[in-house]
Amino acid sequence: MAQILVLSSAADTLGPLPALELLTHAVRVIPASPAHLVSAPDADLVIIDARGDLLAAKSLCKILRTTGLSSPLIAAVSEGGLTAISPDWGIDDVILTTAGPAEIDARVRLALGRVAVTAQSTRVQTSGISIDEASYSAKVNGRPLDLTYKEFQLLHFLATHPSRVFTREQLLSEVWGYDYFGGTRTVDVHVRRLRAKLGDSEQLIGTVRNVGYRFNTAEDDALDSSHA
């Protein structure tokens, strides 16, 4: 069951999509005005009423996005209002006010599903390392890491290719790019700095003699110990 916030431009209590009441989602309807956004409750998904004043609805959508709304945003419009919808609204979907409960539920589930997939694709969690690509932040065993941009990129690349060995030339190409003209020494410098910041977990960045570097997983450590 999703928590849905409806921003309604009319005085009715049902909002622009009366069929919502036939679903099991928790729905909260508040006036569609910037003043009411300050005390608006958290929601998994926001529906904005665009039945009447399309310019006001578009402006409110932009306000929601610029103030950091990360939840899916859907505009409910009449058929005549569809021609006014454009990408600069910043919405994730549009739905006609005449939509039935089955269509509304499907669009809600799809919108929430896209958010879940996006969130999963931007986060990496392995061997005590947690990386959030969207915010360029990383933690080791819950401790935030103060990384430079290239250190973050290097850690992210290695962590997303666990156990695979990369030469210094390959890392230069993948992390620094083909247009980087510096020597492979810069890879060693960044690895050394990254290990220092990882502290007790520095062994996660392993050295393969005469080859390059790899990201060590718990399985790698167990295998290395069995061969010791």
C-alpha positions as CSV (number, residue, x, y, z in Angstrom):
1,M,0.0,0.0,0.0
2,A,1.4,3.3,-1.1
3,Q,1.1,6.7,0.7
4,I,-0.3,9.1,-1.9
5,L,-0.5,12.8,-1.6
6,V,-3.0,14.6,-3.8
7,L,-2.7,18.3,-4.4
8,S,-6.2,19.4,-5.3
9,S,-7.1,22.8,-6.9
10,A,-10.8,22.4,-6.1
11,A,-12.8,22.4,-2.9
12,D,-13.9,18.8,-3.3
13,T,-12.5,16.3,-0.9
14,L,-11.9,13.5,-3.4
15,G,-9.4,15.4,-5.6
16,P,-9.0,15.0,-9.3
17,L,-9.2,11.2,-9.3
18,P,-12.3,10.0,-7.4
19,A,-11.5,6.4,-8.3
20,L,-8.6,6.5,-5.9
21,E,-11.0,5.9,-3.1
22,L,-11.7,2.4,-4.5
23,L,-8.1,1.4,-4.1
24,T,-6.3,0.3,-0.9
25,H,-3.7,3.1,-1.0
26,A,-3.6,5.6,1.8
27,V,-4.6,8.9,0.2
28,R,-4.3,12.4,1.7
29,V,-5.8,15.4,-0.2
30,I,-4.5,18.9,0.5
31,P,-5.0,22.2,-1.3
32,A,-2.7,22.7,-4.4
33,S,-0.9,25.8,-3.2
34,P,2.7,26.6,-2.3
35,A,1.7,27.6,1.2
36,H,0.4,24.2,2.0
37,L,3.6,22.4,0.8
38,V,5.4,23.6,3.9
39,S,3.4,21.3,6.1
40,A,2.7,18.6,3.5
41,P,3.1,15.0,4.8
42,D,5.7,12.7,3.3
43,A,4.4,10.5,0.5
44,D,5.5,7.7,-1.8
45,L,3.8,9.4,-4.7
46,V,2.3,12.8,-5.4
47,I,-0.6,13.6,-7.7
48,I,-1.2,17.2,-8.8
49,D,-4.5,18.5,-9.9
50,A,-4.2,20.0,-13.4
51,R,-7.9,20.1,-14.3
52,G,-8.2,23.8,-14.2
53,D,-5.4,26.3,-14.1
54,L,-2.7,24.6,-16.1
55,L,-0.1,27.3,-15.6
56,A,-0.5,27.2,-11.9
57,A,-0.3,23.4,-11.9
58,K,2.9,23.6,-14.0
59,S,4.4,26.2,-11.7
60,L,3.6,24.0,-8.7
61,C,5.3,21.0,-10.3
62,K,8.4,23.0,-10.8
63,I,8.4,24.2,-7.2
64,L,8.1,20.6,-6.0
65,R,11.1,19.5,-8.1
66,T,13.3,22.5,-7.2
67,T,12.6,21.9,-3.5
68,G,13.9,18.4,-3.7
69,L,10.9,16.1,-4.3
70,S,12.2,12.7,-5.2
71,S,8.9,10.8,-5.2
72,P,7.1,10.2,-8.5
73,L,5.0,13.1,-9.6
74,I,1.8,12.5,-11.7
75,A,-0.4,15.2,-13.2
76,A,-4.1,14.5,-13.4
77,V,-5.6,16.4,-16.4
78,S,-8.7,16.5,-18.5
79,E,-8.5,15.3,-22.0
80,G,-8.4,18.9,-23.3
81,G,-5.4,19.7,-21.0
82,L,-3.1,17.0,-22.5
83,T,-1.9,19.4,-25.2
84,A,-0.4,21.6,-22.5
85,I,1.8,18.9,-21.0
86,S,5.5,19.1,-21.9
87,P,8.8,17.8,-20.5
88,D,9.5,21.0,-18.6
89,W,6.7,20.2,-16.2
90,G,9.1,17.8,-14.5
91,I,6.4,15.1,-14.1
92,D,6.8,11.4,-14.3
93,D,3.5,10.5,-15.8
94,V,0.1,12.0,-16.8
95,I,-3.3,10.5,-16.2
96,L,-6.8,11.5,-17.3
97,T,-9.3,12.4,-14.6
98,T,-11.7,9.9,-16.0
99,A,-9.3,7.0,-15.4
100,G,-10.8,4.0,-13.6
101,P,-9.3,2.4,-10.5
102,A,-7.5,-0.4,-12.5
103,E,-5.6,2.2,-14.7
104,I,-4.8,4.4,-11.7
105,D,-3.4,1.5,-9.7
106,A,-1.3,0.3,-12.7
107,R,0.2,3.8,-13.2
108,V,0.9,4.1,-9.5
109,R,2.7,0.7,-9.4
110,L,4.7,1.4,-12.5
111,A,5.8,4.8,-11.2
112,L,6.9,3.4,-7.8
113,G,8.6,0.5,-9.6
114,R,10.7,2.8,-11.7
115,V,11.9,4.7,-8.6
116,A,12.8,1.4,-6.9
117,V,14.8,0.2,-10.0
118,T,16.6,3.6,-10.3
119,A,17.5,3.6,-6.6
120,Q,18.8,0.0,-6.8
121,S,20.9,0.8,-9.8
122,T,22.6,3.8,-8.2
123,R,23.6,2.0,-5.0
124,V,26.3,-0.6,-4.5
125,Q,26.6,-2.6,-1.2
126,T,29.4,-5.2,-0.9
127,S,31.9,-6.3,1.7
128,G,31.1,-3.5,4.1
129,I,31.2,-0.9,1.4
130,S,28.1,1.2,0.6
131,I,28.2,3.5,-2.4
132,D,25.5,5.8,-3.6
133,E,26.2,7.0,-7.1
134,A,23.4,9.5,-7.1
135,S,24.9,11.5,-4.2
136,Y,28.5,10.6,-4.8
137,S,28.9,9.3,-1.3
138,A,30.4,6.2,0.1
139,K,30.7,4.5,3.5
140,V,32.8,1.7,4.9
141,N,31.1,-0.3,7.7
142,G,28.8,2.7,8.2
143,R,31.6,5.2,8.4
144,P,31.4,8.0,5.8
145,L,34.4,8.3,3.5
146,D,35.8,11.7,2.5
147,L,36.7,10.9,-1.1
148,T,37.8,13.1,-4.0
149,Y,35.8,12.7,-7.2
150,K,38.4,10.4,-8.8
151,E,38.8,8.4,-5.6
152,F,35.1,7.9,-5.6
153,Q,35.1,6.9,-9.3
154,L,37.9,4.4,-8.7
155,L,36.2,2.8,-5.7
156,H,32.9,2.6,-7.6
157,F,34.4,1.0,-10.7
158,L,36.3,-1.6,-8.7
159,A,33.4,-2.4,-6.4
160,T,31.1,-2.9,-9.3
161,H,33.5,-5.4,-10.8
162,P,34.4,-7.5,-7.8
163,S,37.2,-10.0,-8.0
164,R,38.1,-8.9,-11.5
165,V,41.7,-7.9,-12.0
166,F,42.4,-4.6,-13.9
167,T,45.7,-3.4,-15.2
168,R,46.8,0.2,-14.5
169,E,46.2,0.9,-18.2
170,Q,42.7,-0.4,-18.0
171,L,41.9,1.6,-14.9
172,L,43.3,4.8,-16.6
173,S,41.0,4.1,-19.6
174,E,37.9,3.3,-17.6
175,V,38.2,5.9,-14.7
176,W,40.2,8.7,-16.2
177,G,39.2,8.3,-19.8
178,Y,40.9,7.8,-23.1
179,D,41.8,11.5,-23.3
180,Y,43.9,11.3,-20.1
181,F,47.6,11.7,-21.0
182,G,49.1,11.1,-17.5
183,G,51.1,8.0,-16.7
184,T,50.0,4.9,-14.8
185,R,51.7,6.2,-11.7
186,T,48.5,8.2,-11.0
187,V,46.6,5.0,-10.5
188,D,49.1,3.8,-7.8
189,V,48.8,7.2,-6.1
190,H,45.0,7.1,-6.0
191,V,45.0,3.5,-4.8
192,R,47.3,4.4,-2.0
193,R,45.1,7.3,-0.9
194,L,42.0,5.2,-1.2
195,R,43.4,2.5,1.0
196,A,44.4,5.0,3.6
197,K,40.9,6.3,3.8
198,L,39.5,2.8,4.0
199,G,41.5,2.3,7.1
200,D,41.0,-1.2,8.6
201,S,39.3,-2.2,5.3
202,E,42.2,-1.3,3.1
203,Q,42.6,-5.0,2.1
204,L,39.4,-4.5,-0.1
205,I,41.7,-3.0,-2.7
206,G,44.0,-5.9,-3.5
207,T,47.2,-5.9,-5.5
208,V,47.9,-8.6,-8.0
209,R,51.6,-8.7,-8.5
210,N,52.8,-7.7,-12.0
211,V,49.3,-7.2,-13.2
212,G,47.2,-4.6,-11.4
213,Y,44.4,-4.2,-8.8
214,R,41.1,-5.8,-7.9
215,F,38.3,-5.4,-5.4
216,N,38.5,-8.2,-2.9
217,T,35.3,-9.7,-1.7
218,A,34.8,-11.9,1.4
219,E,34.8,-14.9,-0.8
220,D,38.2,-13.9,-2.2
221,D,39.6,-13.6,1.3
222,A,38.4,-17.0,2.2
223,L,39.9,-18.5,-1.0
224,D,43.2,-16.8,-0.4
225,S,43.3,-18.1,3.2
226,S,42.6,-21.7,2.1
227,H,45.6,-21.5,-0.3
228,A,47.9,-19.9,2.2
